[in-house]
């Protein structure tokens, strides 16, 4: 087990990593974050109302946060492909011409 305590002037974060007993399951880390008591209470109540937990909701948020970076890359790719879709070579090429190197 690895435990790392990182103090900060505003926040305190503790990472604890343990290895999974099963190879196909990801290694989970416990993270301790410092936040306003009222926000934590409100978040717990909201998660409970959704028949969930704060841990589950945080994992969903974290996956979404990481995935949003991929969404930007996909949007850039689609924009480039849309621009390239408007390129006109002026004629149709034969199979031999397309396969020439």
C-alpha positions in Angstrom: 0.0 0.0 0.0 1.2 3.5 -0.9 0.1 6.5 1.2 1.0 10.0 0.3 0.0 13.1 2.3 0.2 16.4 0.4 -0.6 19.4 2.6 -1.6 22.7 0.9 -2.5 26.1 2.3 -6.2 25.5 1.3 -6.7 21.8 0.7 -5.4 18.5 2.0 -5.3 15.5 -0.3 -4.5 12.0 0.8 -3.9 9.2 -1.8 -4.0 5.6 -0.7 -3.4 3.0 -3.4 -4.1 -0.7 -3.0 -3.7 -3.5 -5.5 -6.9 -5.3 -6.6 -7.1 -9.0 -5.9 -8.4 -9.6 -9.4 -6.2 -8.7 -12.4 -9.0 -7.5 -14.6 -10.2 -4.9 -12.0 -8.6 -1.5 -11.8 -6.6 -0.5 -8.8 -8.7 1.9 -6.7 -7.3 4.8 -4.7 -8.8 6.4 -1.7 -8.7 10.2 -1.9 -9.4 12.5 1.0 -10.4 16.0 -0.1 -11.0 18.9 2.2 -14.2 20.9 1.4 -16.8 23.0 3.1 -18.9 21.0 5.6 -22.2 22.4 4.2 -21.3 21.4 0.7 -20.4 17.9 1.8 -23.7 17.6 3.7 -25.7 18.9 0.7 -23.8 16.6 -1.7 -24.5 13.6 0.6 -28.2 14.4 0.8 -28.4 14.9 -3.0 -26.7 11.5 -3.6 -28.9 9.8 -1.0 -32.0 11.2 -2.8 -30.7 9.7 -6.0 -30.2 6.3 -4.2 -26.4 6.7 -4.5 -23.4 7.6 -2.5 -21.0 10.5 -2.5 -18.2 8.1 -3.6 -20.3 6.8 -6.6 -21.2 10.3 -7.6 -17.6 11.5 -7.3 -16.4 8.6 -9.5 -19.1 9.5 -12.1 -17.9 13.2 -12.0 -14.3 12.2 -12.3 -15.0 10.0 -15.3 -17.0 12.8 -16.9 -14.2 15.3 -16.2 -11.6 13.1 -17.8 -13.9 12.3 -20.7 -14.6 15.9 -21.5 -11.0 16.3 -22.6 -11.6 13.5 -25.1 -14.8 15.3 -26.3 -12.7 18.3 -27.3 -10.3 16.1 -29.3 -13.3 14.4 -31.0 -14.8 17.8 -31.8 -11.5 19.0 -33.3 -11.2 15.8 -35.4 -14.7 16.2 -36.7 -14.1 19.9 -37.6 -11.0 18.9 -39.6 -12.8 16.1 -41.3 -15.6 18.4 -42.2 -13.1 20.8 -43.8 -11.4 18.0 -45.7 -14.8 16.8 -46.9 -15.1 20.0 -48.9 -11.9 19.3 -50.8 -12.5 18.7 -54.5 -9.8 17.1 -56.7 -11.7 18.2 -59.8 -12.2 14.7 -61.2 -12.7 11.0 -60.3 -9.7 8.8 -60.1 -9.4 5.2 -61.4 -8.6 2.4 -59.1 -5.1 2.2 -60.5 -4.5 5.9 -60.0 -5.8 5.7 -56.4 -3.4 2.8 -55.6 -0.3 4.3 -57.2 2.5 5.1 -54.8 
